[in-house]
Amino acid sequence: MSAGTNNDACNPLTAELVEWSDFIVVMERNHRNKVQKRFHGALKSKRTICLDIPDDYEFMDPVLIRLLQARMMRHLPAS
């Protein structure tokens, strides 16, 4: 599930989504800080992963997709 940290996002992050999630993945540290500040109570023991990717790519940019795939590999179970 994808959600944005800004209130004007197409699908803004909510406490319900945080509670539903197994873990939270953000692109930038400032995203992680926003999530931790806004949803502190809902996070409980949820893991928050910061990929350290600047949030300046267009939606579905092939370069962004490759970066996301490469950085997420170590956080996903081996299949």
C-alpha positions in Angstrom: 0.0 0.0 0.0 1.3 3.4 -0.8 0.4 6.6 1.0 1.8 10.1 1.2 3.0 12.0 4.2 1.4 15.3 3.1 -2.3 16.0 3.7 -2.8 16.9 0.0 -1.4 13.5 -1.1 -3.7 11.4 -3.4 -3.8 8.8 -0.7 -2.6 10.4 2.6 -1.2 8.3 5.4 -3.7 7.7 8.2 -3.5 6.1 11.6 -5.6 3.2 10.3 -3.0 2.5 7.5 -0.2 2.7 10.0 -1.9 0.2 12.3 -2.7 -2.1 9.3 0.9 -2.1 8.2 3.6 -4.6 9.0 6.3 -2.0 8.6 6.6 1.5 7.1 8.9 2.5 4.3 9.8 6.1 3.6 12.1 7.6 1.0 13.6 10.5 3.0 14.5 11.1 6.6 12.1 14.0 6.8 9.3 11.6 5.8 10.3 9.3 8.7 10.3 12.2 11.1 6.8 13.3 9.9 5.4 9.8 10.4 7.0 9.4 13.8 5.7 12.7 15.0 2.2 12.4 13.5 1.6 8.7 14.3 3.6 8.1 17.4 0.8 6.2 19.1 -0.1 4.1 16.1 3.5 3.1 15.4 4.0 1.2 18.6 6.6 -1.5 17.7 6.3 -1.0 13.9 9.6 -0.8 12.1 10.2 2.3 9.9 12.7 1.9 7.1 14.2 5.0 5.4 15.6 4.3 1.9 17.4 7.6 1.7 16.1 8.4 -1.8 15.3 12.0 -2.6 11.6 12.5 -3.2 12.1 14.4 -6.5 11.2 11.7 -9.1 8.1 11.6 -11.2 5.6 8.8 -10.6 6.8 5.5 -12.1 10.1 7.0 -13.2 12.3 4.0 -14.3 15.3 5.3 -12.4 13.2 5.5 -9.2 11.8 2.1 -9.7 15.3 0.6 -10.0 16.5 2.5 -6.9 13.4 1.3 -4.9 14.0 -2.3 -6.0 17.7 -2.2 -5.1 17.2 -0.6 -1.7 14.2 -2.7 -0.7 15.9 -6.1 -1.5 17.7 -6.3 1.9 14.4 -5.6 3.8 12.3 -8.3 2.1 12.3 -12.0 2.8 14.3 -14.2 0.4 12.1 -16.2 -1.9 
